[in-house]
C-alpha cells in the first residue's frame, strides 16, 4: 500500500488536478484515485479525434460516469497538423502537443494549475516516447512515475479498488497502425478501426491490424491464433474494408512493433 498512499498524498498536494484521460489502464486508475482524493477539485479531459476508436471512446465515457468525476470531451482534428499527417517518428510529439494545449486551456477555465498524464514507471524506461517530451515541455506532471508505480502495480491496485480496467489489454491510438513515413488519412484510420472491430466484436481483445497498403497484418495474442484462423468471416470482413490480403503475424502481438 506504500505506493498507493504515496500517490494519494502526491495528488492531495496539488490541491486541484486535471487528468489527461484516455480510458486506458493507467489514466483510468489515476482518475479513480484523483476523484477519491480531491472530489470536485478533480477533472478528467478526454480528447476525441479520428485516432480514437469509437468503441474506446464510449467505453472511456462509460467509466467516467461510473467513477463520478466531472469530465469534458474535447474535440480535436489531428489533420490540421501537417506534422502529424506526414507520420514521422515524431508523430506522437505533435499529436500530444496539440492535445495538451486543449487540455491545459480547459484546466485553466476551471482554475486548475496541474495537468497529469498517465505515464507509469515502466514507461519512464522506454527510449522512444516523443509524446512524453511534449508533456514535459508543457509542464504536465506524471504522479504515477513520481510514486514509482509500474504497470503491474497499477493493475493490482486497480483490481483492489474495483476499477474495471484492471485487466484491460494494452492499447494505443489508431495512428500507431500506420508505418512511419506513410501519410495518415482519415480513410486509413477508419479502415484499420473497422478491421479491428471484426476481431473485437467476437471477443478478441488485445489485437492490432497493421496497415500495409493492400495487406492487413493481424498481430494477436498467440492464444487467439486458432480462433482467428478458423473464423472465415473475419478475413472476409477485413477484406471488405479494401485490403487484398489478410495475414496473421506468427510472432504475435508486440507493443510498438512499428517503431
Long-range contacts (C-beta under 8 A, 24 or more apart in sequence): 3-147, 3-148, 3-149, 3-153, 3-157, 4-33, 4-157, 6-147, 6-148, 7-33, 7-143, 7-144, 7-147, 7-149, 8-33, 8-36, 8-37, 10-143, 10-146, 10-147, 11-37, 11-38, 11-143, 12-37, 12-38, 14-38, 14-113, 14-114, 14-116, 14-141, 15-41, 15-113, 16-41, 16-42, 16-43, 16-110, 16-111, 16-112, 16-113, 16-114, 17-41, 17-42, 17-43, 17-112, 17-114, 17-115, 17-116, 18-42, 18-43, 18-44, 18-45, 18-103, 18-106, 18-107, 18-110, 18-112, 18-114, 18-115, 18-116, 19-43, 19-44, 19-45, 19-115, 19-116, 19-118, 20-45, 20-47, 20-99, 20-100, 20-103, 20-115, 20-116, 20-117, 20-118, 20-135, 20-140, 21-45, 21-46, 21-60, 21-64, 21-71, 21-118, 22-46, 22-60, 22-118, 23-56, 23-57, 23-59, 23-60, 23-61, 23-63, 23-165, 24-118, 24-165, 24-168, 24-170, 24-171, 25-151, 25-154, 25-155, 25-158, 25-165, 25-166, 25-168, 25-170, 26-118, 26-119, 26-120, 26-144, 26-151, 26-154, 27-117, 27-118, 28-60, 28-63, 28-158, 28-163, 28-164, 28-165, 28-168, 29-118, 29-144, 29-154, 29-157, 29-158, 29-161, 29-163, 29-165, 29-166, 30-116, 30-118, 30-143, 30-144, 31-64, 31-67, 31-69, 32-67, 32-158, 32-161, 32-163, 33-161, 34-69, 34-116, 35-67, 35-68, 35-69, 36-161, 40-70, 41-112, 42-69, 42-70, 43-69, 43-70, 43-71, 43-72, 43-106, 43-107, 43-110, 43-112, 44-69, 44-70, 44-71, 44-72, 45-71, 45-72, 45-73, 45-74, 45-102, 45-103, 45-106, 45-107, 46-71, 46-72, 46-73, 46-74, 47-73, 47-74, 47-76, 47-99, 47-102, 47-103, 48-73, 48-74, 48-75, 48-76, 49-75, 49-76, 49-77, 49-78, 50-77, 50-78, 50-79, 50-174, 50-186, 50-189, 50-190, 51-78, 51-95, 51-173, 51-174, 51-175, 51-189, 52-173, 52-174, 53-174, 53-193, 53-196, 53-197, 54-193, 55-197, 55-200, 56-171, 63-164, 63-165, 66-164, 72-106, 74-99, 74-102, 74-103, 74-106, 76-102, 78-175, 78-184, 79-184, 79-185, 79-186, 84-175, 84-184, 85-183, 85-184, 85-185, 86-183, 87-175, 87-178, 87-179, 87-180, 87-181, 87-182, 87-183, 87-184, 88-180, 88-181, 89-128, 89-130, 89-180, 89-259, 90-130, 91-130, 91-175, 91-180, 91-184, 92-129, 92-130, 92-131, 92-134, 93-130, 93-131, 93-133, 93-134, 94-134, 95-131, 95-173, 95-175, 96-130, 96-131, 96-132, 96-134, 96-135, 97-134, 97-137, 97-138, 100-134, 100-135, 100-138, 100-140, 101-138, 104-138, 104-139, 114-141, 115-139, 115-140, 115-141, 116-140, 116-141, 116-142, 116-143, 117-141, 117-142, 118-144, 119-144, 119-145, 120-144, 120-145, 120-149, 120-150, 120-151, 120-153, 120-154, 121-145, 121-148, 121-149, 121-150, 121-153, 122-150, 122-151, 128-256, 128-259, 168-205, 169-205, 169-206, 170-206, 170-255, 172-255, 176-208, 176-256, 176-258, 177-208, 177-209, 177-210, 177-211, 177-258, 178-211, 178-258, 179-210, 179-211, 179-212, 179-258, 180-258, 182-211, 191-241, 191-242, 191-243, 194-237, 194-241, 195-237, 195-238, 195-241, 195-243, 198-233, 198-234, 198-237, 198-238, 199-228, 199-234, 202-227, 202-231, 202-234, 204-228, 206-253, 207-253, 208-253, 208-257, 209-238, 210-249, 210-257, 210-258, 214-243, 214-244, 214-245, 215-243, 215-244, 215-245, 215-246, 215-247, 216-241, 216-243, 216-245, 216-246, 216-247, 217-247, 217-248, 217-249, 218-246, 218-247, 218-248, 218-249, 219-249, 219-251, 219-252, 219-253, 219-254, 219-257, 220-248, 220-249, 220-252, 220-253, 221-252, 221-253, 222-252, 225-252
